[in-house]
Amino acid sequence: MSLTPGTPGPGDQFVQSLARGLEVIVAFDADHPEMTLAQVAQRTGYSRATARRFLHTLVELGYMRTDGKSFALTPQVLGLGTAYLSGLGLPQIAQPHLEALSAQVGESTSVAVLDGTDIVYVARVATRRIMSVGIAVGTRFPAYATSMGRVLLAALDDTALDAVLERTDLRPLTPRTIHEPAELRRELDRVRAQGWALVDQELERGLTSMAAPILDGRGTAVAALNVSAATMDDTPQIERARDPLLESARAIGADLAAQQAAG
């Protein structure tokens, strides 16, 4: 297990104990919200003695709780992301646009940024639960299989895209997932040309989403906006949301540009 693709290896500036502590934190996720010492050791690849020291240190610091047998993260962990979110400004700028778009199209809306080979949700308005896994701020999904990921991958230059795809574990998450490198690159070319992406049941059966890039004042795709819905039997109803989606993405970008100009 590793923190993220591209994490630096040991060197003069690398603090191994900090890296290991973070490894223990990220071992807990939606599928593993509570684990025993043995399970943590297995997921991190550390010895039980090493995992025990980090777990109990995190308990002492308030980031973890334990009943003496199992361990789980506490809400204090959310504070680790506060500086990033508050400094970003994007969630606060995007939220009213998400709410307006969701009310207009009657579906869930989200904003995510690209982090390595994944997208990370930074803002969301949910109308209903449409996935087997709950989505919230901080949720991560593989970029290649998501509409937001594809518009962000399509915005990368060739060198950056090559680097991301080389680190990506391309595999079929559903029978419809585009996972062959050549086919994925063709799809990204199409997304780049049309300015939006539609992903139909590639991340999870029954889920369709459409996304558009959010461009800052320099024309850089800093995030993506999407609308997601349950897949219909005929042409996905979500396609009707394309124009409102594109307009909302432009509006968020305009607000970001105004903030940059003011700063």
N, C-alpha and C positions, 0 to 999 in steps of 0.2 A: 504494500500500500504506500502511496506517496501523496503529499499535500496537493500539488497541482503539477501538470506537465510543465517542465522547464524549471522546476525548483532547483536552485544551485546546489552543487555538491559541496562537500566540506572544503574549506579554504581558510585563509587567515581571517576573513571577516565573517565566517559562518559559525553560528552558535548552535551546536548540535543539541544541547539540552532544550533550548527554546523550540527548535524544530520538532523534537520528539514530543514536547508538551502539546504543540499544536496538532501533531498527528493524532494524539489521544483524543483531543477535542473533536476533530473532524471525523473520527471513527464512529461517532454517534450521529445518526441521521433518522429519516422518517421510518426506515425499515429496522433500525436498531436504536430506539429511543432509550432503552434501558438494557444494560449488560452486566454480566458478572466479570470478575477479574480475569477468569480464564477466557471469556469471549473477547475482552479487550485485547488481551495478549495475542490471541489468534488473529484478530483483525488488523492489528498494527505490526505483527511479526516480532514484537518485543518479548523478552523473557517475562515470566510472571513477576519476578522481583522488580524489574525495571518498570513494568506497567503499574505495579502497586505503588511505587514511589511517586509517579506522576499523578495517578488518580488521587492519592491522599493529599498531595500538594494542591491540586485543583479544588479538593474539598475544603482545605484550610483557607484557600483564597476566595471561596464562595462561588466558584464556577461550576461546581459539581456537588451533588448530594448523594448520600448512601444510607441504606438501611442496615449496613453491616454485611450485606450479601451482594446486592446489586448497586450499580452506579447509574446516575442520570444527570444530564446537564440542568443547570438552574437558569432562570431568566436573566441572571447577571451576564451570561454569555452574550446576550444581545448588545450589551454595552460595547463589545469589541468592534461592532460594525457602526456604531453611532457616529464616530468621527468621519468615516468615509461617507455615510449617507448625508450628514449635515454639510460636509464640505462640498459634496457633489452638487447639491441644490436641485438636481434633476427630479427626484421624487416629489418635492414640494411644487415645483413648476408643473409637472405632468399631472398631478392628482386631479385638479379640477377638470382638465381635458379628458382624463379617463372616465370620470363620473359623467360628464356630458355625453361622451361617445357611447358609454354603456347604456345610458338612458335612451339615446337615439336609436340604437340598433337592438337593444334588448338582450345583449350578450355580455359575457365577461371580457374585460379589457386588461391589458398588462403592459408594463414597460420593463425591458431587460437590457443588460449590458453584456458584452463579450468578455469572458475571463478565461484565457487559455483556450481549451477546446470546448468549454461549456458556456451557456448563457446563465446569468444570475438575475433573478427577478428583483427589481428595486422599487416597484410600485404596482398595485393591482386593485381592481374593483371586480368582485365576483358576484354574479347573479345567481349561480347555483354551482354545486360540485359536479364537474363533468369528467374528472379523472379518478382513477382508483387511488392515486396518491394526491393528498391535499397540496395545493399550491399556495405559497405565502411569500412575503418578502424574504429573500435569501435562498429560495428554492433554486436548485441547479438542474439543468437538463443538457444532454449532449447537443451542441449547436447544429451538427449536420442533419439532425432529424426534426428540427423545429423551424417554424416559419420565421421567428425572430432571429434565430441563429443563422439562417440562410441569407437574410438580407444583410446581416453584419459580416458574414463570411464573404459575400459577394462584393462588399465595399473594400475589402483588403486588396493590396497590390499583390502581384504574383508571388513575390518572395515571401511575404507574410502569410499568404494563403497556403503556400507549399509547406511552410513550417508548421502551421496548425494541423493540416491534414496528415502530415507525417506522424504527429503525436496522437492522432485520433484513432480510437478503436472503432473502426467502421464495421458495424454488424447489424443484421436485421432485427429491429425491435418489434416489428410486426411483419407479416408477409408483404406489406406494401412499402416498407422502408427502402429508400434509395441508399445503397451502401457500397456499390461498386465505385471506385475512385473516378473512372472516366465518365460514368453516368452522372455522378454527383457534380463534377466540374461542368458538364453540359447544362445541368439544371441551374447551377450558380450563374453561368453565362446568361441564361434566360432571365433569371431574377434581376441581374444587373441591368439588362436591357429594358425590362418592363418597369422596374422600380418598386416591385412588391413581390411577395412570395405567398403561395398557397400550399399548405401541407395537409393532405387528407389521409388520416389514419396511419401515419408513419411513425408517430411517437407512441400512440396507444390506439387500439381499436375503438371506433366510435367517436373519435375526437378530430375535428377539423379546425385549422386556424389559418388566419391570414395576417401578414405583417408588412410594415413599411418602415424604412429607416428614418430616424430622427437626426437631422443635420444641424450642426451648430453654426455659428456665424461665419466660420471658415469653410463651411461646406463639408465638414468631416462627419461621418456617421458615428455618433457617440453612443447611440442606443437604438432600440427598435421598439415599435408599438404594435400590439396585435389585438385582434378580436378572435375569441375562441368559442366554439359551440359544439354541441352534439351533432354528429353527421346525419344528414337527412337521407332518405331513400333515393330522392332524385338529385338534381344539381344542388350542391350544398347551399343552403339558405345564406350562409356566411358570405357568399360572393356579392350579395346585395349590399354588404357593408363596405365594399371597397372604396367608393368615393368618400364616404364619411371618414373612413380610416385614413386615407391619404390626406384629407383636409386637416384632420386632427394632428397627424404627424407634422405637417407643415406649421401648424399653429404652435405646437410645442417647440419646434425648432426656432420659430420667430421669437418666442419668449426667451429662449436660451440666448439667442443672438443679442437681444435687447439687454439681457443681464450682463453679457460679456462686454458690450459697448459701454454700459454704465460703470462697469468695474474698471 
